[in-house]
Amino acid sequence: MKGELPAGEKQLLYVLAEIQLLESSLPAENEKKSPLIKQLVAWALQEFMHTNFKTDKRMLVLWYLLGKYSQEMKMEGVMQKLYKLGE
């Protein structure tokens, strides 16, 4: 149908919206919030990085969330990983 989004883009939009909804609706003091968001973001990055969405601006939202909720990598580690992707 004319004006309809491709299936992959619909999936990316859906996944991103669901992750953002969970992030905004779970209270900060919930100890399961950080690992849950991190796990979902890691899955989404793995799922969509090998598609034509690798350079999509919306992927930056996922990378940002990974840095925000990752205890090991933190934002600095995420930025280093993003830098290496561009090489």
C-alpha positions as CSV (number, residue, x, y, z in Angstrom):
1,M,0.0,0.0,0.0
2,K,1.2,3.5,-0.8
3,G,2.7,5.4,2.1
4,E,3.0,2.3,4.3
5,L,6.2,1.6,6.2
6,P,8.3,-1.4,5.3
7,A,7.9,-4.3,7.8
8,G,11.4,-3.9,9.3
9,E,10.8,-0.2,10.0
10,K,7.5,-1.0,11.6
11,Q,9.3,-3.5,13.9
12,L,12.0,-1.0,14.8
13,L,9.4,1.6,15.7
14,Y,7.4,-0.8,17.7
15,V,10.4,-2.1,19.7
16,L,11.7,1.4,20.3
17,A,8.3,2.6,21.5
18,E,7.8,-0.4,23.8
19,I,11.2,0.0,25.4
20,Q,10.6,3.8,25.9
21,L,7.2,3.0,27.4
22,L,8.7,0.5,29.9
23,E,11.5,3.0,30.8
24,S,9.1,5.8,31.5
25,S,6.5,3.7,33.3
26,L,8.8,1.7,35.7
27,P,9.8,3.6,38.8
28,A,13.5,4.4,39.2
29,E,13.7,2.6,42.5
30,N,12.6,-0.7,40.9
31,E,15.7,-2.9,41.1
32,K,14.6,-4.8,38.0
33,K,14.3,-1.7,35.8
34,S,18.0,-1.3,34.9
35,P,18.6,-5.0,33.9
36,L,15.3,-5.3,32.0
37,I,15.9,-2.1,30.0
38,K,19.5,-3.1,29.3
39,Q,18.5,-6.6,28.2
40,L,15.8,-5.3,25.9
41,V,18.1,-2.6,24.4
42,A,20.9,-5.1,23.8
43,W,18.5,-7.5,22.1
44,A,17.1,-4.6,19.9
45,L,20.6,-3.5,18.9
46,Q,21.6,-7.0,18.0
47,E,18.4,-7.5,16.0
48,F,18.6,-4.3,14.0
49,M,22.3,-3.6,13.7
50,H,22.7,-6.0,10.7
51,T,19.9,-4.3,8.7
52,N,19.7,-1.1,6.9
53,F,18.9,0.6,10.2
54,K,22.5,0.6,11.3
55,T,22.8,4.3,10.4
56,D,19.2,5.2,11.4
57,K,19.0,8.1,14.0
58,R,16.6,6.1,16.0
59,M,19.3,3.6,16.8
60,L,21.1,6.3,18.7
61,V,18.2,6.2,21.2
62,L,18.9,2.6,21.8
63,W,22.6,3.2,22.2
64,Y,21.8,6.1,24.6
65,L,19.6,3.8,26.7
66,L,22.3,1.1,26.7
67,G,24.8,3.6,28.1
68,K,22.3,4.9,30.7
69,Y,21.4,1.5,32.1
70,S,24.7,-0.5,31.6
71,Q,26.7,-0.8,34.8
72,E,29.7,-2.2,33.1
73,M,30.0,-0.2,29.9
74,K,28.4,3.1,31.0
75,M,28.1,5.9,28.5
76,E,31.8,6.1,27.9
77,G,32.0,2.5,26.8
78,V,29.0,2.9,24.6
79,M,30.6,5.9,22.9
80,Q,33.8,4.0,22.3
81,K,31.8,1.1,20.7
82,L,29.9,3.6,18.5
83,Y,33.2,5.2,17.4
84,K,34.6,1.8,16.5
85,L,31.5,1.0,14.4
86,G,32.4,4.0,12.2
87,E,35.9,2.8,11.3
